[in-house]
Each structure stands twice: as C-alpha cells, then as structure tokens.
C-alpha cells in the first residue's frame, strides 16, 4: 500500500525538534501580529497614511514567490515519498530540480525585499519614525532573516540530493527543512494582508 | 491515488494564487472596506489552512499535530478581526 493511502501518521513530517522551533516561531510572530492590530487602534489615521508609503505590488509579488516556492518544495517532498529502492538516484535528481527552482524563488524574494528596504531607508524612515514603521520594519526584517535562513537550509538539502543522499528510509532531514520553509510561507500569508492591505 | 495527490498540489497552488490576486486587487484598487476586511481575513485563514494541510503535509497526520497551526491561525485572525472591528473608545 502506498504511504499516501496509509493510516494517518502519528507525528508531523520531519524531526520533532524542528516542530518545537516552528511552534515557538508561530507564537512569536502571532504576538507581533496581534500587537500590530491592537496598536493600530490607537492611531488609525497614522497607520493608514504610513501604509500608503509601502509598495503593495512588491508585497504581492513576494507573496506569489513564496507560495510558489512552497509548492515547489512540496513537489520535492512528493518525489521523496514516491521514491523506491530502485529509483533513488532519479528521485534525488528530480527533487534537486524542484529545490533549485524553490531556491531561486527564495533569492528573488530576498532581492525584492532588499530593494523595498532600500527605498524605505532612503526616505529617512527608521524604527523610531512611528509605530507603524516600527512594526513594519521589525516584522519584515525578522521575516527576511527567516527567508534567508530557509534559503540556506534548502541549498544544503539540495547539495545532499545531488549526491543521492536521501533514501526511502531516510529523508527526514529533507522533511524538516521543507516544514521550516512552509512555516516561512505561512507567516507571510498573514503578514501580507495585515501590513500591506488592511486599512 | 498518487496522481490525485500530485494534482492536488497544483490545485492548491492555483487556488492560493487566485486568493492572493484577490487580496492584492482589494488593496491596489482601494476597494478595501470594513466588510471586505472580514472577507480578506477569511481568505487569509483559508490560505494558511491549505498551506498547513497540503504543503506542510499535516492533513495526513493525527489530530492534535494537524490542528496546532490551524488553531494558531484561527486565534491570530480572530484577534486581528476583534482589534479591527471593536469600536475605538472616543478620546477627550
């Protein structure tokens, strides 16, 4: 019977340690999101006018990029799960290609974000400009660091796929890195409408 | 079955892109209104739940682990909605 139609797994994919990290990250970002929403109530006009200075199009492109990269990583995991002892090399090669596209997406996200930060800082905006930009910079810089780390993790996983390092019995490291990357995507899915759209 | 799951990933990705375009157009065309914020938050919840279930692969995992990210998402979005819709006390 295929792994896909087997009974439900007892534990989430990847090492349990990565899930502890994911839960801590979700709680941390969650508190920031709620803090932003509550702070907005104290000066709605200032939050709305400051938000107009952001580039919604780059926010949208970055959302599209992260969703697509998450999809590409999920395809890589699918390749691992359908791997058999007879096609280890082919499956690793295929997963490597999916990861290469995902890494390109990660790098593209970072470049777009750097460009956005450059424009923001060029206008003399800092953490102390106002509460909106304090939250905007804290949240997006913190998230930026996660994308950077996630891209490095994907790069390392890809290096292992290039030497056919994953087998049907051992691809837990791949799953751990993939879970982290999906968390980065999940956080941005909330961050984008909250900071860029809602007013 | 494998083919079905393979295609599911494509469908989820397309649906996520459509919801993202919807959110972007609301902001870009300045169509966002008080009532549409609720719709936007609902679509955000749906997007997050799809990523958690299908991309993270938690749909195939036992209850408590599957629902932790979804509960996190639900709580955060409900609190954002409360902060948005609760009347702001008048200042003197």
Boltz contact constraints between the chains, C-beta under 6 A:
constraints:
  - contact:
      token1: [A, 4]
      token2: [B, 1]
      max_distance: 6.0
  - contact:
      token1: [A, 4]
      token2: [B, 5]
      max_distance: 6.0
  - contact:
      token1: [A, 5]
      token2: [B, 1]
      max_distance: 6.0
  - contact:
      token1: [A, 8]
      token2: [B, 60]
      max_distance: 6.0
  - contact:
      token1: [A, 8]
      token2: [B, 62]
      max_distance: 6.0
  - contact:
      token1: [A, 9]
      token2: [B, 60]
      max_distance: 6.0
  - contact:
      token1: [A, 9]
      token2: [B, 61]
      max_distance: 6.0
  - contact:
      token1: [A, 10]
      token2: [B, 62]
      max_distance: 6.0
  - contact:
      token1: [A, 12]
      token2: [B, 58]
      max_distance: 6.0
  - contact:
      token1: [A, 12]
      token2: [B, 61]
      max_distance: 6.0
  - contact:
      token1: [A, 12]
      token2: [B, 65]
      max_distance: 6.0
  - contact:
      token1: [A, 13]
      token2: [B, 57]
      max_distance: 6.0
  - contact:
      token1: [A, 26]
      token2: [B, 72]
      max_distance: 6.0
  - contact:
      token1: [A, 30]
      token2: [B, 76]
      max_distance: 6.0
  - contact:
      token1: [A, 33]
      token2: [B, 76]
      max_distance: 6.0
  - contact:
      token1: [A, 34]
      token2: [B, 79]
      max_distance: 6.0
  - contact:
      token1: [A, 37]
      token2: [B, 80]
      max_distance: 6.0
  - contact:
      token1: [A, 37]
      token2: [B, 83]
      max_distance: 6.0
  - contact:
      token1: [A, 38]
      token2: [B, 83]
      max_distance: 6.0
  - contact:
      token1: [A, 41]
      token2: [B, 83]
      max_distance: 6.0
  - contact:
      token1: [A, 41]
      token2: [B, 88]
      max_distance: 6.0
  - contact:
      token1: [A, 56]
      token2: [B, 27]
      max_distance: 6.0
  - contact:
      token1: [A, 56]
      token2: [B, 28]
      max_distance: 6.0
  - contact:
      token1: [A, 60]
      token2: [B, 24]
      max_distance: 6.0
  - contact:
      token1: [A, 63]
      token2: [B, 20]
      max_distance: 6.0
  - contact:
      token1: [A, 67]
      token2: [B, 16]
      max_distance: 6.0
  - contact:
      token1: [A, 70]
      token2: [B, 55]
      max_distance: 6.0
  - contact:
      token1: [A, 71]
      token2: [B, 13]
      max_distance: 6.0
  - contact:
      token1: [A, 74]
      token2: [B, 9]
      max_distance: 6.0
  - contact:
      token1: [A, 74]
      token2: [B, 55]
      max_distance: 6.0
  - contact:
      token1: [A, 179]
      token2: [B, 56]
      max_distance: 6.0
  - contact:
      token1: [A, 182]
      token2: [B, 51]
      max_distance: 6.0
  - contact:
      token1: [A, 182]
      token2: [B, 55]
      max_distance: 6.0
  - contact:
      token1: [A, 182]
      token2: [B, 56]
      max_distance: 6.0
  - contact:
      token1: [A, 185]
      token2: [B, 51]
      max_distance: 6.0
  - contact:
      token1: [A, 186]
      token2: [B, 48]
      max_distance: 6.0
  - contact:
      token1: [A, 186]
      token2: [B, 51]
      max_distance: 6.0
  - contact:
      token1: [A, 189]
      token2: [B, 47]
      max_distance: 6.0
  - contact:
      token1: [A, 189]
      token2: [B, 48]
      max_distance: 6.0
  - contact:
      token1: [A, 193]
      token2: [B, 23]
      max_distance: 6.0
  - contact:
      token1: [A, 193]
      token2: [B, 40]
      max_distance: 6.0
  - contact:
      token1: [A, 193]
      token2: [B, 44]
      max_distance: 6.0
  - contact:
      token1: [A, 197]
      token2: [B, 23]
      max_distance: 6.0
  - contact:
      token1: [A, 197]
      token2: [B, 27]
      max_distance: 6.0
  - contact:
      token1: [A, 198]
      token2: [B, 37]
      max_distance: 6.0
  - contact:
      token1: [A, 199]
      token2: [B, 32]
      max_distance: 6.0
